[in-house]
Amino acid sequence: MSRPGEWTRVRAILWKDLVTEWRTRTSFNAAAFLAALIVLLFGFALGPDRVTAGAVSAGVVWMTLLFAGVLTFNRAWEREIENGALEALVLYPGDVRSIFVGKVLANVVFLLAVGALVIVVAGILYGLPVREAGPLLVVVFVLGIVGFVTLGTFYAAMASRLRAREVLLPLLLFPMLVPLLLAAVEATAALLTGDLLGNAPQWIRLLIVFDVVFAVATYFAFEFVIEE
Amino acid sequence: MSAPHEPALALEGIARRFGRRWVLRGVDFTVARGSVVALCGRNGSGKTTLLRIISTALTATRGTGRAFGLDLARDRGAVRPLVGMLAHHAGLYDDLTASENLAFSLRMNGERTEPARVAQALEETGLRHDANESVRGFSAGMRRRLALARLLLRPPALLLLDEPYASFDMDGITLVNAFAARIAQKGGAVLVATHDVARGAAVLQRAVLLESGRLVPMDLAAALAAPAAINGDG
């Protein structure tokens, strides 16, 4: 993305995705409703014991985000496939990777909004000490979501031209997310339990490493995925 | 258009396979600068596939192609700014307005949004009064006009028109032909995939027929006189 004008293209994609989503709210409503429902159902499944719920809450929160994210990623590319817009996008002069960067940024915004909702609902239902966890919890969420979105947007682009993309995306994506999910869950759990052992910073550093690796790998591989 | 002696388009042995089916079996074809050429053939004869290969949306399974001397596969990044395509699917966003779609297109070209250029393109395509309407409510003809307006924002040197006369009223057809003539006059070239050469008679200079995956020359005057020949029936 060294050409002048590539950031204009990134901003154009970001603007277009946010404006269309704001007008239709199809992705956000579906993802937010699903996320709230999963958290609620886990609440029923785990029962009224707040100790049990608190112990597994970090895993529940991140698994909920994973399912909500898959909806978001699929929808992000479906919007382009409708009316042949994806081909038109690819044929614009310029680096096709700017499309990817714009999509990732838009998806990060969506999932941060969904993540905020999930943590609020989970905080109320499971009695999580969200305020006490403080700004570090926000850092963990942002880092986890950035890594998740980068990989999810990439695999959704890969699956976008396939007929069974809704089924294929989680099958391709989830195994690749295991290390990131582990780091995000451990960091969140450490912060929600007061981080008595001081483990959170290690997991946060690992999250940063995963984010960088995913961002670099997907950025350079995107061209081979999107070009027919 | 860096090599002035090179033709607008030169294809050699272009072949394309989808699964086991060969749609194109070796297309050899040259389009000179300043010309408007009709590409005819039956449904499923591979006209759209050929246009997509020229636009660099698809790669050929075999063969080479050059646009203004640039290799379609190797120099894809350099070819794209030179080529514009009016495709079957307009590639528009239903939840944006007509002017927002054009503004988006300008920015995707790496340019700044210029409301005056957007307004002029909408004016030229007869969509000025629909500038702030959501594309979702547009008819097929209006969508095609808007897709044409997008090309007007950045006129290509090689214009590819896929069934351009479908969905257009007479005004729209005149608009498409005038745009094609303008591109040719400026030293570019236009390739028109159509079943309806009569509607392009005002601008078409020659015609070729895509048959069994290969191109064969076609007598344009005869095609205009006997429309059945256009679809490979006669």
Interface residues (C-beta under 8 A of the other chain):
Chain A: R3 P4 G5 E6 T8 R9 R11 A12 I13 W15 K16 V19 T20 R23 T24 R79 E82 N83 G84 A85 E87 A88 L89 V90 L91 Y92 P93 G94 D95 E227 E228
Chain B: R52 S55 T56 A57 L58 T59 R76 G77 R80 P81 V83 M85 A87 H88 H89 A90 G91 L92 Y93 D94 D95 L96 E100 F104 S105 R107 M108 N109 G110 E111 R112
